[in-house]
Amino acid sequence: MTFLPLFWVGSSGLPRRVHDYPAIFAGWQSMATTGHFITLMGIMFFFLMLLDSHIEKKLATISTLGIPRWHKRVLYYLFKISYLQQASKTYSKMPNSKVRTYLAQPYNNEYEVYTN
């Protein structure tokens, strides 16, 4: 919001360092000023966060840049994928509920049926 409006103003023919610009460029100038204030607010909040972390004796960033956390997350996803593949293989070998009912019926009258 700071660079682009001033770029278009310069492309439209307004030279740099002009303190008394024509009224036609007022909109672009106000947009650039707004962008400048937003940038200043962001910089101010950045330094306030650094000051707060210094006062509370906390590190502003982790020294490892979050790599171990990312590593754990990837390992978890790989584990879940392999677990689901293994479960799929195990359940595919298991007979369906009708076959289990047929096999259990002659031996006892009380049985449980688990459906897939």
TILUMMAR-19563 format. One record per atom (N, C-alpha, C): residue in three letters; atom name; residue number from 1; x negated, y, z. Coordinates in pm, whole numbers. Layout:
res ALA, atom CA, n NUM, x X, y Y, z Z $
...
END
This chain:
res MET, atom N, n 1, x -81, y -120, z 0 $
res MET, atom CA, n 1, x 0, y 0, z 0 $
res MET, atom C, n 1, x -85, y 125, z 0 $
res THR, atom N, n 2, x -213, y 112, z 18 $
res THR, atom CA, n 2, x -298, y 231, z 17 $
res THR, atom C, n 2, x -365, y 251, z -118 $
res PHE, atom N, n 3, x -420, y 144, z -171 $
res PHE, atom CA, n 3, x -499, y 156, z -293 $
res PHE, atom C, n 3, x -414, y 178, z -417 $
res LEU, atom N, n 4, x -312, y 93, z -435 $
res LEU, atom CA, n 4, x -236, y 93, z -559 $
res LEU, atom C, n 4, x -166, y 226, z -590 $
res PRO, atom N, n 5, x -99, y 291, z -493 $
res PRO, atom CA, n 5, x -37, y 420, z -526 $
res PRO, atom C, n 5, x -139, y 525, z -570 $
res LEU, atom N, n 6, x -253, y 529, z -502 $
res LEU, atom CA, n 6, x -355, y 627, z -541 $
res LEU, atom C, n 6, x -418, y 591, z -675 $
res PHE, atom N, n 7, x -424, y 463, z -706 $
res PHE, atom CA, n 7, x -474, y 421, z -837 $
res PHE, atom C, n 7, x -381, y 472, z -947 $
res TRP, atom N, n 8, x -248, y 457, z -927 $
res TRP, atom CA, n 8, x -153, y 505, z -1027 $
res TRP, atom C, n 8, x -154, y 657, z -1037 $
res VAL, atom N, n 9, x -173, y 725, z -925 $
res VAL, atom CA, n 9, x -181, y 872, z -928 $
res VAL, atom C, n 9, x -304, y 914, z -1008 $
res GLY, atom N, n 10, x -414, y 845, z -987 $
res GLY, atom CA, n 10, x -536, y 877, z -1064 $
res GLY, atom C, n 10, x -521, y 843, z -1211 $
res SER, atom N, n 11, x -450, y 735, z -1240 $
res SER, atom CA, n 11, x -427, y 699, z -1380 $
res SER, atom C, n 11, x -332, y 798, z -1449 $
res SER, atom N, n 12, x -248, y 863, z -1370 $
res SER, atom CA, n 12, x -154, y 959, z -1426 $
res SER, atom C, n 12, x -217, y 1095, z -1452 $
res GLY, atom N, n 13, x -342, y 1113, z -1410 $
res GLY, atom CA, n 13, x -412, y 1236, z -1443 $
res GLY, atom C, n 13, x -448, y 1326, z -1327 $
res LEU, atom N, n 14, x -415, y 1291, z -1205 $
res LEU, atom CA, n 14, x -450, y 1374, z -1091 $
res LEU, atom C, n 14, x -594, y 1344, z -1051 $
res PRO, atom N, n 15, x -682, y 1444, z -1054 $
res PRO, atom CA, n 15, x -821, y 1418, z -1015 $
res PRO, atom C, n 15, x -832, y 1395, z -865 $
res ARG, atom N, n 16, x -943, y 1337, z -825 $
res ARG, atom CA, n 16, x -964, y 1311, z -683 $
res ARG, atom C, n 16, x -992, y 1440, z -608 $
res ARG, atom N, n 17, x -972, y 1431, z -476 $
res ARG, atom CA, n 17, x -1001, y 1541, z -384 $
res ARG, atom C, n 17, x -921, y 1668, z -416 $
res VAL, atom N, n 18, x -797, y 1648, z -454 $
res VAL, atom CA, n 18, x -710, y 1763, z -478 $
res VAL, atom C, n 18, x -618, y 1775, z -358 $
res HIS, atom N, n 19, x -628, y 1887, z -286 $
res HIS, atom CA, n 19, x -547, y 1904, z -167 $
res HIS, atom C, n 19, x -408, y 1960, z -200 $
res ASP, atom N, n 20, x -396, y 2029, z -310 $
res ASP, atom CA, n 20, x -268, y 2086, z -351 $
res ASP, atom C, n 20, x -224, y 2014, z -479 $
res TYR, atom N, n 21, x -155, y 1903, z -462 $
res TYR, atom CA, n 21, x -115, y 1822, z -577 $
res TYR, atom C, n 21, x 27, y 1859, z -618 $
res PRO, atom N, n 22, x 63, y 1833, z -744 $
res PRO, atom CA, n 22, x 199, y 1864, z -789 $
res PRO, atom C, n 22, x 304, y 1781, z -714 $
res ALA, atom N, n 23, x 425, y 1834, z -708 $
res ALA, atom CA, n 23, x 533, y 1768, z -633 $
res ALA, atom C, n 23, x 572, y 1634, z -693 $
res ILE, atom N, n 24, x 540, y 1610, z -820 $
res ILE, atom CA, n 24, x 575, y 1484, z -885 $
res ILE, atom C, n 24, x 499, y 1366, z -824 $
res PHE, atom N, n 25, x 384, y 1394, z -763 $
res PHE, atom CA, n 25, x 303, y 1288, z -702 $
res PHE, atom C, n 25, x 330, y 1270, z -553 $
res ALA, atom N, n 26, x 428, y 1339, z -497 $
res ALA, atom CA, n 26, x 453, y 1335, z -353 $
res ALA, atom C, n 26, x 495, y 1194, z -308 $
res GLY, atom N, n 27, x 574, y 1126, z -388 $
res GLY, atom CA, n 27, x 618, y 990, z -350 $
res GLY, atom C, n 27, x 502, y 893, z -341 $
res TRP, atom N, n 28, x 413, y 899, z -440 $
res TRP, atom CA, n 28, x 296, y 812, z -438 $
res TRP, atom C, n 28, x 206, y 846, z -320 $
res GLN, atom N, n 29, x 190, y 975, z -294 $
res GLN, atom CA, n 29, x 103, y 1017, z -184 $
res GLN, atom C, n 29, x 161, y 972, z -49 $
res SER, atom N, n 30, x 293, y 983, z -32 $
res SER, atom CA, n 30, x 353, y 940, z 95 $
res SER, atom C, n 30, x 344, y 789, z 111 $
res MET, atom N, n 31, x 355, y 713, z 0 $
res MET, atom CA, n 31, x 339, y 568, z 8 $
res MET, atom C, n 31, x 197, y 531, z 49 $
res ALA, atom N, n 32, x 99, y 601, z -6 $
res ALA, atom CA, n 32, x -40, y 574, z 31 $
res ALA, atom C, n 32, x -65, y 610, z 177 $
res THR, atom N, n 33, x -4, y 719, z 224 $
res THR, atom CA, n 33, x -20, y 759, z 364 $
res THR, atom C, n 33, x 43, y 655, z 456 $
res THR, atom N, n 34, x 159, y 603, z 420 $
res THR, atom CA, n 34, x 224, y 499, z 499 $
res THR, atom C, n 34, x 137, y 374, z 504 $
res GLY, atom N, n 35, x 81, y 334, z 392 $
res GLY, atom CA, n 35, x -9, y 219, z 389 $
res GLY, atom C, n 35, x -131, y 240, z 475 $
res HIS, atom N, n 36, x -182, y 363, z 476 $
res HIS, atom CA, n 36, x -298, y 394, z 559 $
res HIS, atom C, n 36, x -264, y 381, z 707 $
res PHE, atom N, n 37, x -147, y 428, z 748 $
res PHE, atom CA, n 37, x -107, y 417, z 888 $
res PHE, atom C, n 37, x -82, y 272, z 929 $
res ILE, atom N, n 38, x -27, y 192, z 839 $
res ILE, atom CA, n 38, x -8, y 49, z 869 $
res ILE, atom C, n 38, x -143, y -19, z 888 $
res THR, atom N, n 39, x -240, y 15, z 804 $
res THR, atom CA, n 39, x -374, y -40, z 817 $
res THR, atom C, n 39, x -438, y 1, z 950 $
res LEU, atom N, n 40, x -422, y 128, z 987 $
res LEU, atom CA, n 40, x -477, y 175, z 1114 $
res LEU, atom C, n 40, x -413, y 104, z 1233 $
res MET, atom N, n 41, x -282, y 80, z 1226 $
res MET, atom CA, n 41, x -214, y 9, z 1335 $
res MET, atom C, n 41, x -267, y -135, z 1346 $
res GLY, atom N, n 42, x -291, y -200, z 1233 $
res GLY, atom CA, n 42, x -345, y -335, z 1235 $
res GLY, atom C, n 42, x -485, y -339, z 1296 $
res ILE, atom N, n 43, x -568, y -243, z 1260 $
res ILE, atom CA, n 43, x -703, y -236, z 1316 $
res ILE, atom C, n 43, x -697, y -210, z 1466 $
res MET, atom N, n 44, x -606, y -122, z 1506 $
res MET, atom CA, n 44, x -591, y -90, z 1648 $
res MET, atom C, n 44, x -548, y -214, z 1726 $
res PHE, atom N, n 45, x -450, y -289, z 1675 $
res PHE, atom CA, n 45, x -407, y -412, z 1744 $
res PHE, atom C, n 45, x -518, y -516, z 1748 $
res PHE, atom N, n 46, x -599, y -523, z 1644 $
res PHE, atom CA, n 46, x -712, y -616, z 1643 $
res PHE, atom C, n 46, x -809, y -586, z 1755 $
res PHE, atom N, n 47, x -845, y -459, z 1771 $
res PHE, atom CA, n 47, x -939, y -423, z 1878 $
res PHE, atom C, n 47, x -876, y -437, z 2015 $
res LEU, atom N, n 48, x -745, y -413, z 2027 $
res LEU, atom CA, n 48, x -678, y -436, z 2155 $
res LEU, atom C, n 48, x -678, y -584, z 2192 $
res MET, atom N, n 49, x -661, y -673, z 2095 $
res MET, atom CA, n 49, x -667, y -816, z 2124 $
res MET, atom C, n 49, x -808, y -857, z 2166 $
res LEU, atom N, n 50, x -910, y -800, z 2101 $
res LEU, atom CA, n 50, x -1047, y -829, z 2142 $
res LEU, atom C, n 50, x -1073, y -781, z 2284 $
res LEU, atom N, n 51, x -1024, y -661, z 2317 $
res LEU, atom CA, n 51, x -1041, y -607, z 2452 $
res LEU, atom C, n 51, x -968, y -694, z 2554 $
res ASP, atom N, n 52, x -847, y -738, z 2521 $
res ASP, atom CA, n 52, x -771, y -823, z 2611 $
res ASP, atom C, n 52, x -841, y -956, z 2636 $
res SER, atom N, n 53, x -894, y -1016, z 2530 $
res SER, atom CA, n 53, x -965, y -1143, z 2548 $
res SER, atom C, n 53, x -1094, y -1124, z 2627 $
res HIS, atom N, n 54, x -1156, y -1008, z 2615 $
res HIS, atom CA, n 54, x -1277, y -980, z 2693 $
res HIS, atom C, n 54, x -1242, y -961, z 2840 $
res ILE, atom N, n 55, x -1132, y -894, z 2868 $
res ILE, atom CA, n 55, x -1090, y -871, z 3006 $
res ILE, atom C, n 55, x -1050, y -1001, z 3073 $
res GLU, atom N, n 56, x -981, y -1089, z 3001 $
res GLU, atom CA, n 56, x -936, y -1216, z 3058 $
res GLU, atom C, n 56, x -1043, y -1324, z 3049 $
res LYS, atom N, n 57, x -1159, y -1292, z 2997 $
res LYS, atom CA, n 57, x -1272, y -1385, z 2984 $
res LYS, atom C, n 57, x -1237, y -1507, z 2901 $
res LYS, atom N, n 58, x -1163, y -1485, z 2794 $
res LYS, atom CA, n 58, x -1131, y -1592, z 2701 $
res LYS, atom C, n 58, x -1204, y -1566, z 2570 $
res LEU, atom N, n 59, x -1236, y -1674, z 2498 $
res LEU, atom CA, n 59, x -1300, y -1658, z 2369 $
res LEU, atom C, n 59, x -1199, y -1608, z 2266 $
res ALA, atom N, n 60, x -1244, y -1516, z 2181 $
res ALA, atom CA, n 60, x -1155, y -1466, z 2077 $
res ALA, atom C, n 60, x -1126, y -1574, z 1974 $
res THR, atom N, n 61, x -1226, y -1655, z 1942 $
res THR, atom CA, n 61, x -1207, y -1767, z 1850 $
res THR, atom C, n 61, x -1277, y -1890, z 1907 $
res ILE, atom N, n 62, x -1234, y -2006, z 1865 $
res ILE, atom CA, n 62, x -1298, y -2129, z 1907 $
res ILE, atom C, n 62, x -1428, y -2143, z 1828 $
res SER, atom N, n 63, x -1532, y -2187, z 1895 $
res SER, atom CA, n 63, x -1663, y -2195, z 1828 $
res SER, atom C, n 63, x -1665, y -2297, z 1715 $
res THR, atom N, n 64, x -1575, y -2396, z 1718 $
res THR, atom CA, n 64, x -1576, y -2498, z 1614 $
res THR, atom C, n 64, x -1478, y -2466, z 1502 $
res LEU, atom N, n 65, x -1414, y -2351, z 1506 $
res LEU, atom CA, n 65, x -1320, y -2305, z 1403 $
res LEU, atom C, n 65, x -1201, y -2400, z 1386 $
res GLY, atom N, n 66, x -1166, y -2473, z 1491 $
res GLY, atom CA, n 66, x -1048, y -2559, z 1486 $
res GLY, atom C, n 66, x -1067, y -2690, z 1412 $
res ILE, atom N, n 67, x -1190, y -2725, z 1379 $
res ILE, atom CA, n 67, x -1214, y -2848, z 1302 $
res ILE, atom C, n 67, x -1175, y -2974, z 1380 $
res PRO, atom N, n 68, x -1207, y -2988, z 1509 $
res PRO, atom CA, n 68, x -1166, y -3110, z 1578 $
res PRO, atom C, n 68, x -1015, y -3126, z 1582 $
res ARG, atom N, n 69, x -943, y -3017, z 1598 $
res ARG, atom CA, n 69, x -798, y -3025, z 1600 $
res ARG, atom C, n 69, x -745, y -3071, z 1464 $
res TRP, atom N, n 70, x -801, y -3016, z 1356 $
res TRP, atom CA, n 70, x -763, y -3057, z 1222 $
res TRP, atom C, n 70, x -796, y -3204, z 1201 $
res HIS, atom N, n 71, x -913, y -3246, z 1252 $
res HIS, atom CA, n 71, x -958, y -3383, z 1237 $
res HIS, atom C, n 71, x -860, y -3478, z 1308 $
res LYS, atom N, n 72, x -815, y -3441, z 1428 $
res LYS, atom CA, n 72, x -720, y -3525, z 1501 $
res LYS, atom C, n 72, x -587, y -3535, z 1426 $
res ARG, atom N, n 73, x -545, y -3425, z 1368 $
res ARG, atom CA, n 73, x -419, y -3425, z 1295 $
res ARG, atom C, n 73, x -426, y -3517, z 1173 $
res VAL, atom N, n 74, x -536, y -3511, z 1100 $
res VAL, atom CA, n 74, x -552, y -3597, z 982 $
res VAL, atom C, n 74, x -557, y -3744, z 1024 $
res LEU, atom N, n 75, x -630, y -3773, z 1132 $
res LEU, atom CA, n 75, x -636, y -3912, z 1179 $
res LEU, atom C, n 75, x -499, y -3961, z 1223 $
res TYR, atom N, n 76, x -420, y -3875, z 1284 $
res TYR, atom CA, n 76, x -285, y -3914, z 1325 $
res TYR, atom C, n 76, x -199, y -3948, z 1203 $
res TYR, atom N, n 77, x -207, y -3865, z 1099 $
res TYR, atom CA, n 77, x -128, y -3892, z 979 $
res TYR, atom C, n 77, x -173, y -4021, z 911 $
res LEU, atom N, n 78, x -303, y -4045, z 907 $
res LEU, atom CA, n 78, x -352, y -4170, z 848 $
res LEU, atom C, n 78, x -306, y -4290, z 930 $
res PHE, atom N, n 79, x -306, y -4276, z 1063 $
res PHE, atom CA, n 79, x -258, y -4384, z 1149 $
res PHE, atom C, n 79, x -111, y -4412, z 1123 $
res LYS, atom N, n 80, x -28, y -4307, z 1114 $
res LYS, atom CA, n 80, x 115, y -4326, z 1091 $
res LYS, atom C, n 80, x 141, y -4393, z 955 $
res ILE, atom N, n 81, x 65, y -4354, z 854 $
res ILE, atom CA, n 81, x 83, y -4415, z 721 $
res ILE, atom C, n 81, x 50, y -4564, z 728 $
res SER, atom N, n 82, x -62, y -4599, z 791 $
res SER, atom CA, n 82, x -99, y -4741, z 798 $
res SER, atom C, n 82, x -1, y -4818, z 887 $
res TYR, atom N, n 83, x 50, y -4755, z 993 $
res TYR, atom CA, n 83, x 148, y -4820, z 1080 $
res TYR, atom C, n 83, x 277, y -4850, z 1004 $
res LEU, atom N, n 84, x 323, y -4754, z 927 $
res LEU, atom CA, n 84, x 446, y -4775, z 850 $
res LEU, atom C, n 84, x 428, y -4881, z 742 $
res GLN, atom N, n 85, x 312, y -4883, z 679 $
res GLN, atom CA, n 85, x 286, y -4986, z 578 $
res GLN, atom C, n 85, x 283, y -5125, z 642 $
res GLN, atom N, n 86, x 218, y -5136, z 759 $
res GLN, atom CA, n 86, x 212, y -5265, z 828 $
res GLN, atom C, n 86, x 350, y -5308, z 875 $
res ALA, atom N, n 87, x 430, y -5215, z 926 $
res ALA, atom CA, n 87, x 566, y -5247, z 970 $
res ALA, atom C, n 87, x 651, y -5292, z 852 $
res SER, atom N, n 88, x 633, y -5228, z 738 $
res SER, atom CA, n 88, x 708, y -5267, z 620 $
res SER, atom C, n 88, x 673, y -5409, z 577 $
res LYS, atom N, n 89, x 544, y -5444, z 583 $
res LYS, atom CA, n 89, x 503, y -5581, z 549 $
res LYS, atom C, n 89, x 561, y -5681, z 648 $
res THR, atom N, n 90, x 559, y -5648, z 776 $
res THR, atom CA, n 90, x 610, y -5739, z 879 $
res THR, atom C, n 90, x 759, y -5761, z 864 $
res TYR, atom N, n 91, x 833, y -5653, z 844 $
res TYR, atom CA, n 91, x 979, y -5666, z 833 $
res TYR, atom C, n 91, x 1022, y -5730, z 702 $
res SER, atom N, n 92, x 938, y -5721, z 599 $
res SER, atom CA, n 92, x 976, y -5786, z 473 $
res SER, atom C, n 92, x 968, y -5938, z 484 $
res LYS, atom N, n 93, x 881, y -5991, z 575 $
res LYS, atom CA, n 93, x 869, y -6136, z 595 $
res LYS, atom C, n 93, x 979, y -6190, z 686 $
res MET, atom N, n 94, x 1045, y -6104, z 759 $
res MET, atom CA, n 94, x 1147, y -6145, z 855 $
res MET, atom C, n 94, x 1278, y -6177, z 782 $
res PRO, atom N, n 95, x 1345, y -6286, z 816 $
res PRO, atom CA, n 95, x 1471, y -6318, z 748 $
res PRO, atom C, n 95, x 1581, y -6218, z 786 $
res ASN, atom N, n 96, x 1681, y -6208, z 701 $
res ASN, atom CA, n 96, x 1789, y -6113, z 728 $
res ASN, atom C, n 96, x 1882, y -6168, z 837 $
res SER, atom N, n 97, x 1983, y -6089, z 873 $
res SER, atom CA, n 97, x 2069, y -6124, z 987 $
res SER, atom C, n 97, x 2153, y -6250, z 961 $
res LYS, atom N, n 98, x 2193, y -6275, z 840 $
res LYS, atom CA, n 98, x 2272, y -6395, z 810 $
res LYS, atom C, n 98, x 2189, y -6522, z 831 $
res VAL, atom N, n 99, x 2066, y -6519, z 788 $
res VAL, atom CA, n 99, x 1978, y -6636, z 805 $
res VAL, atom C, n 99, x 1949, y -6657, z 953 $
res ARG, atom N, n 100, x 1924, y -6550, z 1028 $
res ARG, atom CA, n 100, x 1897, y -6564, z 1172 $
res ARG, atom C, n 100, x 2020, y -6618, z 1245 $
res THR, atom N, n 101, x 2137, y -6574, z 1206 $
res THR, atom CA, n 101, x 2261, y -6625, z 1267 $
res THR, atom C, n 101, x 2277, y -6773, z 1237 $
res TYR, atom N, n 102, x 2252, y -6816, z 1116 $
res TYR, atom CA, n 102, x 2265, y -6956, z 1076 $
res TYR, atom C, n 102, x 2167, y -7044, z 1153 $
res LEU, atom N, n 103, x 2042, y -6994, z 1173 $
res LEU, atom CA, n 103, x 1942, y -7073, z 1244 $
res LEU, atom C, n 103, x 1971, y -7081, z 1393 $
res ALA, atom N, n 104, x 2029, y -6977, z 1452 $
res ALA, atom CA, n 104, x 2051, y -6975, z 1596 $
res ALA, atom C, n 104, x 2180, y -7045, z 1637 $
res GLN, atom N, n 105, x 2274, y -7059, z 1549 $
res GLN, atom CA, n 105, x 2406, y -7112, z 1584 $
res GLN, atom C, n 105, x 2404, y -7257, z 1635 $
res PRO, atom N, n 106, x 2329, y -7347, z 1575 $
res PRO, atom CA, n 106, x 2335, y -7486, z 1624 $
res PRO, atom C, n 106, x 2275, y -7504, z 1764 $
res TYR, atom N, n 107, x 2183, y -7421, z 1803 $
res TYR, atom CA, n 107, x 2110, y -7443, z 1928 $
res TYR, atom C, n 107, x 2184, y -7388, z 2049 $
res ASN, atom N, n 108, x 2239, y -7270, z 2039 $
res ASN, atom CA, n 108, x 2315, y -7214, z 2151 $
res ASN, atom C, n 108, x 2422, y -7121, z 2096 $
res ASN, atom N, n 109, x 2519, y -7099, z 2175 $
res ASN, atom CA, n 109, x 2631, y -7018, z 2132 $
res ASN, atom C, n 109, x 2608, y -6869, z 2158 $
res GLU, atom N, n 110, x 2511, y -6835, z 2240 $
res GLU, atom CA, n 110, x 2484, y -6695, z 2271 $
res GLU, atom C, n 110, x 2355, y -6654, z 2203 $
res TYR, atom N, n 111, x 2360, y -6557, z 2121 $
res TYR, atom CA, n 111, x 2243, y -6511, z 2050 $
res TYR, atom C, n 111, x 2262, y -6363, z 2015 $
res GLU, atom N, n 112, x 2152, y -6300, z 1981 $
res GLU, atom CA, n 112, x 2156, y -6159, z 1942 $
res GLU, atom C, n 112, x 2118, y -6150, z 1795 $
res VAL, atom N, n 113, x 2184, y -6061, z 1726 $
res VAL, atom CA, n 113, x 2156, y -6041, z 1585 $
res VAL, atom C, n 113, x 2108, y -5898, z 1566 $
res TYR, atom N, n 114, x 1990, y -5886, z 1510 $
res TYR, atom CA, n 114, x 1935, y -5753, z 1480 $
res TYR, atom C, n 114, x 1947, y -5731, z 1330 $
res THR, atom N, n 115, x 2014, y -5626, z 1292 $
res THR, atom CA, n 115, x 2029, y -5599, z 1149 $
res THR, atom C, n 115, x 1923, y -5501, z 1103 $
res ASN, atom N, n 116, x 1887, y -5510, z 978 $
res ASN, atom CA, n 116, x 1785, y -5420, z 920 $
res ASN, atom C, n 116, x 1851, y -5297, z 868 $
END
